[in-house]
Amino acid sequence: MKAPTPKTQGAFLAVASAGTAAIVAVGRGAPALAFIPLVAGTFAAYAVLVWSLARASTLKPRNLVMACVALMVVAVAVPARSSKDVYAYIMYGRIVAQHHASPYTHVPADFPDDPAFQRVQAAFRETGSVYGPVFTGVSTAGMSVCDASPLCGRIFFQTLEALAVLCCAWLVLRATRSWAAFACVAFNPVLLASIVNGAHNDGLVAAGLLAAVLIARKRPALAGALVAAAVLVKVNALLPGAVLVAWIFVRDDKRRAITIAATTGVLVVAGYLAAGGTAALKPLRHTAQFVSYHSFWYRVERLFGVDSSRMASIALVIAVVTAVAIAAGRLRDHGPIPVVAAALSVYVLAAPYILPWYTAPAIPLLALYYRSRTAWVILSYSMLLYLVYPARFPAHHTFATLILPELARNLLPVVQVLALGAIASAAWRPRSARAA
């Protein structure tokens, strides 16, 4: 088969970029009959672009970088479409910067006269911050500068995530010397639409974990600090951090593993003590009681009539145990990357509460092995998850507005179970029989 020409690859790049820009621009505003083909077609163009670059990169690197930066500019320029979480970030930052209070012991509703309050979604108005002290510190610094400007606040968080995704793409390129791997991150529609445009802080978690995994064997203390930074943005980064330590301990050097674990532990404990100790963890108990409409656990909950908070607790334990078990099956691998990627992949498939942007920390790690089946299973799942979010659709029953989205939504639990089975099988079968 002939290698792709620069003109052909340029066409793939143009279609993938235009589709992603359209997804960012229209958000959830497009009718389902238009939105579903747009998302599916854009993901197909993105996959073909990566596949084409893997065969032979005939495009000038400058063109790829310029297209990536242009998409980042579009994603930052457009108001957040996938969710309004960014306005909760703004409010939590203002609680510290303007009201000199803690977002862990105070909720946005305590400050109803704050100019940012009306933009906060109702679900967050009575909820303290579930984000770690590092993210709270960053939010505080940003809102100290932006003051009451919602535009400045939005652009601050979106730019932060754009830089995080660019950092991930650069780290992947540096580690692989592959422009296909770079494109797997830089042109990923979920990262651009949900992370950059949506300003979700999972991009910061992704950058911290990716950098930690890449340097863990050479600079364990710095790797531990990066894992701690990721945990202090979102506490669920503890799982991949623990799996990284386990691989280093079993396969590399016990002292390095202890260094990573000790550095992470000390910094995380110090961060939460500075933020108020156990009071800073209290809001997490509230969110741990939810089961997402997108999770197959929601079907289990409805089938057996289990209380939602109890189902969430049981499911979370099962998800973590499953992730650790599958990661253990990959401890035989020569590097920590597949192990950490497997644990993250299992978590985003089996967690009781899952949203499209939760897949972000796994995507750069999977891009390092972009030729593997597991990588494309999770990348496809992330796109399907984005496609069916939010869970509620218009009440009038037409093919375009309800039946088609419902078909996609009902497919999601099946995909989750099948993907978990495939990942488990790949992890535990003999290494000689694996297909990466």
Solvent accessible surface area in square Angstrom, and as a share of the most:
residue,aa,sasa,rsa
1,M,198,0.88
2,K,178,0.75
3,A,59,0.45
4,P,14,0.09
5,T,69,0.40
6,P,78,0.49
7,K,174,0.74
8,T,53,0.31
9,Q,0,0.00
10,G,25,0.24
11,A,52,0.40
12,F,54,0.23
13,L,15,0.08
14,A,59,0.46
15,V,89,0.51
16,A,1,0.01
17,S,19,0.12
18,A,63,0.49
19,G,10,0.09
20,T,1,0.00
21,A,27,0.21
22,A,34,0.27
23,I,1,0.00
24,V,4,0.02
25,A,47,0.37
26,V,60,0.34
27,G,0,0.00
28,R,69,0.25
29,G,68,0.66
30,A,23,0.18
31,P,90,0.56
32,A,19,0.15
33,L,96,0.48
34,A,53,0.41
35,F,7,0.03
36,I,32,0.16
37,P,75,0.47
38,L,47,0.24
39,V,0,0.00
40,A,54,0.42
41,G,38,0.36
42,T,4,0.03
43,F,28,0.12
44,A,53,0.41
45,A,14,0.11
46,Y,0,0.00
47,A,27,0.21
48,V,57,0.32
49,L,0,0.00
50,V,1,0.01
51,W,129,0.45
52,S,0,0.00
53,L,7,0.04
54,A,23,0.18
55,R,83,0.30
56,A,31,0.24
57,S,54,0.35
58,T,48,0.28
59,L,17,0.08
60,K,120,0.51
61,P,64,0.40
62,R,152,0.56
63,N,56,0.29
64,L,0,0.00
65,V,64,0.37
66,M,118,0.53
67,A,20,0.16
68,C,1,0.01
69,V,68,0.39
70,A,56,0.43
71,L,10,0.05
72,M,7,0.03
73,V,92,0.53
74,V,54,0.31
75,A,0,0.00
76,V,22,0.13
77,A,64,0.49
78,V,25,0.14
79,P,59,0.37
80,A,1,0.01
81,R,99,0.36
82,S,8,0.05
83,S,12,0.08
84,K,85,0.36
85,D,14,0.07
86,V,0,0.00
87,Y,24,0.09
88,A,1,0.01
89,Y,2,0.01
90,I,6,0.03
91,M,0,0.00
92,Y,10,0.04
93,G,0,0.00
94,R,11,0.04
95,I,0,0.00
96,V,42,0.24
97,A,20,0.16
98,Q,54,0.24
99,H,63,0.28
100,H,156,0.70
101,A,23,0.18
102,S,34,0.22
103,P,3,0.02
104,Y,14,0.05
105,T,84,0.49
106,H,69,0.31
107,V,31,0.18
108,P,0,0.00
109,A,29,0.23
110,D,75,0.39
111,F,35,0.14
112,P,76,0.48
113,D,139,0.72
114,D,7,0.03
115,P,82,0.51
116,A,14,0.10
117,F,18,0.07
118,Q,126,0.56
119,R,122,0.45
120,V,2,0.01
121,Q,65,0.29
122,A,84,0.65
123,A,82,0.63
124,F,42,0.18
125,R,64,0.24
126,E,130,0.58
127,T,18,0.11
128,G,8,0.08
129,S,2,0.01
130,V,32,0.18
131,Y,17,0.06
132,G,0,0.00
133,P,22,0.14
134,V,57,0.33
135,F,4,0.02
136,T,17,0.10
137,G,41,0.39
138,V,46,0.27
139,S,2,0.01
140,T,27,0.15
141,A,60,0.47
142,G,3,0.03
143,M,0,0.00
144,S,66,0.43
145,V,126,0.72
146,C,10,0.06
147,D,77,0.40
148,A,47,0.36
149,S,46,0.30
150,P,48,0.30
151,L,103,0.51
152,C,47,0.28
153,G,0,0.00
154,R,17,0.06
155,I,65,0.33
156,F,58,0.24
157,F,2,0.01
158,Q,0,0.00
159,T,53,0.31
160,L,40,0.20
161,E,1,0.00
162,A,6,0.05
163,L,108,0.54
164,A,7,0.05
165,V,3,0.01
166,L,53,0.26
167,C,54,0.32
168,C,2,0.01
169,A,1,0.00
170,W,139,0.49
171,L,22,0.11
172,V,0,0.00
173,L,33,0.16
174,R,140,0.51
175,A,53,0.41
176,T,43,0.25
177,R,190,0.69
178,S,22,0.14
179,W,57,0.20
180,A,1,0.01
181,A,0,0.00
182,F,14,0.06
183,A,0,0.00
184,C,0,0.00
185,V,0,0.00
186,A,0,0.00
187,F,1,0.00
188,N,0,0.00
189,P,2,0.02
190,V,0,0.00
191,L,3,0.02
192,L,1,0.00
193,A,2,0.02
194,S,0,0.00
195,I,0,0.00
196,V,0,0.00
197,N,1,0.00
198,G,0,0.00
199,A,1,0.01
200,H,1,0.01
201,N,0,0.00
202,D,4,0.02
203,G,1,0.01
204,L,39,0.19
205,V,3,0.02
206,A,2,0.01
207,A,14,0.11
208,G,10,0.10
209,L,3,0.02
210,L,1,0.00
211,A,18,0.14
212,A,0,0.00
213,V,5,0.03
214,L,54,0.27
215,I,44,0.22
216,A,0,0.00
217,R,100,0.37
218,K,176,0.75
219,R,146,0.53
220,P,25,0.16
221,A,57,0.44
222,L,72,0.36
223,A,0,0.00
224,G,0,0.00
225,A,33,0.26
226,L,45,0.22
227,V,3,0.02
228,A,1,0.01
229,A,39,0.30
230,A,1,0.01
231,V,0,0.00
232,L,10,0.05
233,V,6,0.04
234,K,23,0.10
235,V,44,0.25
236,N,54,0.28
237,A,2,0.01
238,L,84,0.42
239,L,20,0.10
240,P,1,0.01
241,G,5,0.05
242,A,61,0.47
243,V,7,0.04
244,L,1,0.01
245,V,30,0.17
246,A,42,0.32
247,W,2,0.01
248,I,0,0.00
249,F,87,0.36
250,V,86,0.49
251,R,92,0.34
252,D,47,0.24
253,D,43,0.22
254,K,116,0.49
255,R,191,0.70
256,R,89,0.33
257,A,1,0.01
258,I,104,0.53
259,T,49,0.28
260,I,0,0.00
261,A,45,0.35
262,A,51,0.40
263,T,32,0.18
264,T,14,0.08
265,G,31,0.30
266,V,100,0.57
267,L,73,0.36
268,V,21,0.12
269,V,87,0.50
270,A,51,0.39
271,G,15,0.14
272,Y,19,0.07
273,L,120,0.60
274,A,95,0.74
275,A,26,0.20
276,G,46,0.44
277,G,15,0.14
278,T,102,0.59
279,A,37,0.29
280,A,2,0.02
281,L,62,0.31
282,K,126,0.54
283,P,11,0.07
284,L,37,0.18
285,R,144,0.53
286,H,87,0.39
287,T,42,0.24
288,A,48,0.37
289,Q,86,0.38
290,F,82,0.34
291,V,19,0.11
292,S,5,0.03
293,Y,49,0.19
294,H,8,0.04
295,S,1,0.00
296,F,29,0.12
297,W,24,0.08
298,Y,36,0.14
299,R,65,0.24
300,V,43,0.25
301,E,10,0.04
302,R,141,0.52
303,L,137,0.68
304,F,144,0.60
305,G,65,0.62
306,V,40,0.23
307,D,89,0.46
308,S,44,0.28
309,S,41,0.26
310,R,160,0.58
311,M,7,0.03
312,A,0,0.00
313,S,63,0.41
314,I,69,0.35
315,A,0,0.00
316,L,63,0.31
317,V,93,0.54
318,I,76,0.39
319,A,0,0.00
320,V,55,0.31
321,V,90,0.52
322,T,42,0.24
323,A,0,0.00
324,V,76,0.43
325,A,45,0.35
326,I,7,0.04
327,A,4,0.03
328,A,40,0.31
329,G,0,0.00
330,R,22,0.08
331,L,35,0.18
332,R,82,0.30
333,D,12,0.06
334,H,130,0.58
335,G,14,0.14
336,P,8,0.05
337,I,28,0.14
338,P,20,0.13
339,V,0,0.00
340,V,0,0.00
341,A,6,0.05
342,A,4,0.03
343,A,0,0.00
344,L,11,0.05
345,S,0,0.00
346,V,0,0.00
347,Y,32,0.12
348,V,1,0.01
349,L,2,0.01
350,A,3,0.03
351,A,1,0.01
352,P,8,0.05
353,Y,76,0.29
354,I,1,0.00
355,L,22,0.11
356,P,0,0.00
357,W,6,0.02
358,Y,41,0.16
359,T,0,0.00
360,A,0,0.00
361,P,11,0.07
362,A,1,0.00
363,I,0,0.00
364,P,1,0.01
365,L,0,0.00
366,L,8,0.04
367,A,0,0.00
368,L,20,0.10
369,Y,94,0.36
370,Y,22,0.08
371,R,175,0.64
372,S,9,0.06
373,R,149,0.54
374,T,22,0.13
375,A,0,0.00
376,W,59,0.21
377,V,51,0.29
378,I,0,0.00
379,L,0,0.00
380,S,51,0.33
381,Y,1,0.00
382,S,0,0.00
383,M,10,0.04
384,L,25,0.13
385,L,0,0.00
386,Y,6,0.02
387,L,21,0.10
388,V,2,0.01
389,Y,38,0.14
390,P,55,0.35
391,A,13,0.10
392,R,170,0.62
393,F,46,0.19
394,P,65,0.41
395,A,88,0.69
396,H,107,0.48
397,H,141,0.63
398,T,62,0.36
399,F,111,0.46
400,A,24,0.19
401,T,33,0.19
402,L,24,0.12
403,I,79,0.40
404,L,35,0.18
405,P,5,0.03
406,E,43,0.19
407,L,105,0.52
408,A,14,0.11
409,R,21,0.08
410,N,75,0.39
411,L,90,0.45
412,L,1,0.01
413,P,14,0.09
414,V,78,0.45
415,V,37,0.21
416,Q,0,0.00
417,V,84,0.48
418,L,119,0.59
419,A,4,0.03
420,L,25,0.12
421,G,42,0.40
422,A,54,0.42
423,I,4,0.02
424,A,35,0.27
425,S,60,0.39
426,A,13,0.10
427,A,0,0.00
428,W,143,0.50
429,R,62,0.23
430,P,85,0.54
431,R,106,0.39
432,S,114,0.74
433,A,61,0.47
434,R,33,0.12
435,A,42,0.33
436,A,72,0.56
